[in-house]
Amino acid sequence: MRLQRVEPSEVPVPDVLAQPAAESYPQVPAGPLPMVPEDQGGNSELTEDLLTTWMRISQVKANGTEKCLCDVKRYQDMLTSMVLSEENVRKVVKYRVCSMAIHPSESVLFVAAGDKSGQIGLWNVNCKSEEGAHVFVPHSDPVSCMHFSPFNPAHLLSLSNDTLRCGDVTRAVFDEICRSEESLSSFDFLEDNASTAIVGHWGGNVAIVDRRTPGTSSELSADIGFKRTRTVHVHPLNKQYFVAAGSVDVCIYDVRHLKSRGNKPVSSLKGHTKSVASAYFSPVTGSRVVTVCADDKLRVYDTSSLSSTAAVLSTVRHNNNTGRWLTRFQAIWDPKREDCFVVGSMARPRQIEVFQDTGKLLHSFSNLDCLGSVCSINVVHPSKNILVGGNSSGRLHVFKE
């Protein structure tokens, strides 16, 4: 009948072919949310151990970031001693990892991962049972930035397009700190007590948020002249300075002089020809900034003097063409050193790379049996020799001694 172009009897032909539905995720309501795992409804007993562990390790004051002053050869030997085993690979969130944070505890390895649907997965790596990881849904959009509070690591701050939340394990609630109609992209703390933060907007502006003031609006929104702001990062010593990375712009600003319009940068980091994925100060003195750019280059800048134009110290050719299915690479510094950073790689076999600020490749983390995917997002423990890489299927890989 089809060859004769005769319609089958009693079967109506649809006027319009059905279109596949766009991928959408459940909308999370505004305001505080209970810290109840997504996979267990109202039964919180199964996650009690996880949350109790988080609370317990947050009461122990970490010694702070111990700086590794050893020479590069000894540092390379230490990197070589960090290995990946099958038991330290775990699917923690359902979708692509967009951000990660690692708890500063030296006794328990506790990692948080945020995915593109708004899920946050918490994983106690020391717990080998299934109950070692649970998923929460405090956001409706990709969780693009997360940090444990440096002042109180019982607080996990997470940011998605419309809201900045604080997961407070002592009260088992995800509080809402800031809600915005402008899409939010990233944030960083302006003070050691984590009471104020600088927040970047996808539309280009930055905002100041004070957690001590009532309401969920920002204190100030400032136009810094960017078309897009992907990351913001505060100087480790001089907290009044922050670096913002956007379309092809990377600039350092003084937060004390921010106003709604007409802001001028303290220093410009020039040379990028395509969009910049990230820019971060080195963790000890802030005298370096490393950037990742879609022009397939990693660049390290000298920011020790904050002159009007920062000099490029080194440039590394690096395939940053992650495409639409992978989270864009971000080069992050090892918090224990001033001169070494970690970045994902498109190379095969799959690996995570460590570079010196001179551009020299120091080490590649790989494991043919346990790592077969690209780890776009990585995080390094502040005091222990531990690296965690997250991939596009929600899986985390822990390299440790």
Secondary structure, 3 states (H helix, E strand, C coil): CCCCCCCCCCCCCCCCCCCCCCCCCCCCCCCCEECCCCCCCCCCHHHHHHHHHHHHHHCCCCCCCCCCCCCHHHHHHHHHCCEEEEEEEEECCCCCEEEEEECCCCCCCEEEEEECCCCEEEEECCCCCHHHEEEECCCCCCCCEEEECCCCCCEEEEECCCEEEEEECCCCEEEEEEECCCCEEEEEECCCCCCEEEEEECCCCEEEEECCCCCCCCCEEECCCCCCEEEEEECCCCCCEEEEEECCCEEEEEHHHCCCCCCCCCEECCCCCCCEEEEEECCCCCCEEEEEECCCEEEEEECCCCCCECEEEEEEECCCCCCCCCCCCCCEECCCCCCEEEEECCCCCCCEEEEECCCCEEEEECCCCCCCCCCCEEEECCCCCEEEEECCCCEEEEEEC
